[in-house]
Amino acid sequence: MARTQEFDTGKALGDARRVFWEKGFDATSIADLESATGLGRSSIYHGFGSKRGLFDAVIQDYMETILRPRLNLLHSATQPALGVSNYLASLSDALVKSADRTTSRGCLLLNTAAGIAGNDEALRLLIDGYQIELRDGVAGALRAADPMQTEALVLSRARIVAGLTMSALLMARLNLPEALATLEAAAEQVRLWLSGDPQAT
């Protein structure tokens, strides 16, 4: 007879997320996860297969509940010019709200995966896919806001915004004011581009 799962998966993922975010994947032990979630080792293994299985489930939940809803802000059908600005403002707001939680600032995916992604093809592809999704979302918003831009210019500008965003998210844990300033610099650059200022590069 199959064993019945007797815990709240959503709560377990949230509790495990905090540990992985604070310590990273490599430094997090099964004992840490037991303590944080209140689950026994057997429940963790039964529910998720392994520490890595739990980590993958945490990352998938984070992408579905945090990252993708925020990326959806880039796609404003009624006000396409505000898509990138709204996205960057949402990121800044989230960082400000995390000001008293040094260990959970920035991006869970980037913070926890940085140490292992270089040797883990599946994780490397996941991060690369997120970066492409961000770049293409920004490109779509810029394209919709100003259809007269060339495709080469749209992609160049999208890479600038995506690069600054990723940099800010990585920096947030170490230097929150600089991370916020980087997001503001990206937002200001977008404002210049969409203003039609001939000096904007």
N, C-alpha and C positions, 0 to 999 in steps of 0.2 A: 504494500500500500504506500502511495506517495505521501511524503511528509507535508503537512499543511504549514504554510508560512504564517507566523503569528506576530508579525510586527508591521508597523506603518512604514512602507517603503519611502514615502516622501519625507517623513521625519528623519529616517535613517540617512537618506542622501543629504539632507540639510546639515545634520550633525557631522557627517563625514566630510562634507565640503569645507566646514570651518577648520578641521584638522589639516586637510590637504593644503588649504590655502595658507595656513600659518606655517606649516613645516615643509611643504613640498612632498612630492611622491616618495622620493628615496628615503627621507628622514622619518617618514610616518611609519610606525610599526602597527602590527595587528593589535597589540595591547593598547596603543593610543586610540585606535578605532573602537575597540571594545569599550574603553572608558568613555569616549565621546558619545557613542550611540546607545550605550546601555545594553548592547547585544552581546551574546556570547560568541566565542570564536566559531562554534559550529553553526550558529545562525548566519553569521557573515559568510561562511563558506557555502552554506546551503543556498542562501539568497543570491549571492553574487559570484561564487566560484573561487574567488581569490581576492587578495588585496588589489591586484590590477583590475579584476572584474568590477570591484566596487568603485575604483577610481574612474574607470571608463563610464560606469553608470552615472557617477557624479558629474563628469564632464558633459555627457550627453544631456543630462537634466539642466545643467547650467546653460548650455547652448540654446536649449529649447525655451527656457523660462527667462533668461536674462539677455543673452547676446542677440538672438534673432528678433525678439520684440523691439529691441533698440534699433537694430538695423532697419526694421520696418519703418522707422521714422524718416528714413531717407526717401521713402516713396510717398510723397504727398500729392495726390491727384489734383487737389484744389489749389494748393500753393507750392508748386514744385521748387520755386526759388528758395523756400524756407527749409527744404528737406535736409540739407547738409547742416545748416545753422541749428535746426532743432535737434539733430543727432548730436552735434558737438556740445550744445547746451545741456542735453540730457546726461552726457558723460561727465561734464563738469559738475552738475548737480549731484550725481552719484558719488563722485570723488569727495566733494565737500561733506556729504552725509557720512562718509567713511573716515572723516578726519581723526576721530578718536579711536579708530581700529587700525593701527599701523599694519598689523599682520594680514588684514583682509582688504587692503587697498588695491587698486589697479584691476587687473584681469586675472581671474582664476586660471584660465587656460594658459596664458602666457607665463604667469608667475610659477605655477607648479610644474609645467612641462618643460621649461627651459633647460633643465639639467639632463633630461632623458630623451628629448625629442631628436637629438642628433644621432642617437643609436637606436631609435625606434621608428621604423618606417611608417607604421600606422598613425602614430602620433604626429610625426612630421607632416604627413599628408593632411591630417586634420587641421593643424595650425596653418599650413599653406592654403588650404581650402578656405579657412576663415578669412585670411588676409585677402584672398581673391574676391570673396563674397563682399568684404568691406570695400575694396577698390571698385568693384563693378557697381555696387550700390551707390557710391559717391559719384561715379561716372554717369550713372543713369539720372541722378538728381541734377547734376550740372548740365547734362544734355537737355533735359526737359526744361530747365530754367532758361537756357539760351541755345535754341536749336541751330543758331548760326555758327557756333563754334565748330572748328574742324575736329574730326575724330582724334587726330594725333594730339591736339591741344587738350581735349577732354580727358584723354587717358593720362597725359602728363600731369595735369592738375589733380586728377583723382589719385595718382600715385603720391603726390605731395601730401594731400590730406590724409590718405591712409597711413603713410609713413610717419607723419607727425602724430597721428592718433596712437599708433602702436608704440611710438617712443614715449608718449605721455603716459600710457598705461603701464609700461615697464618702469618708468621713473617714479610713478605715484607712491610706491612703497618707501622710496628713499628720500624723495624731496617733493612733497605735495604742492607747495607753491609754484615750483618750476613746472610741474606737470600741468597745473591749471593754466599757467602762463603760456605753455606750449599749445594747449587747446585753444586759448584765446587768440594766439598768433594764427593758428589755422583758420579760425572763424573770421578774423580780420582779413586774411588773404582771400577767403571766399567772398566776403563783402566787396572787396576791391574788384575781383573778377566779374562779379555780377552787376557792378555799378557801370560797367562799360568804360572805366577809366583806361585810357590808352597807355598809361604808365604801368598798369598792372601786368606782371609777367606770369 
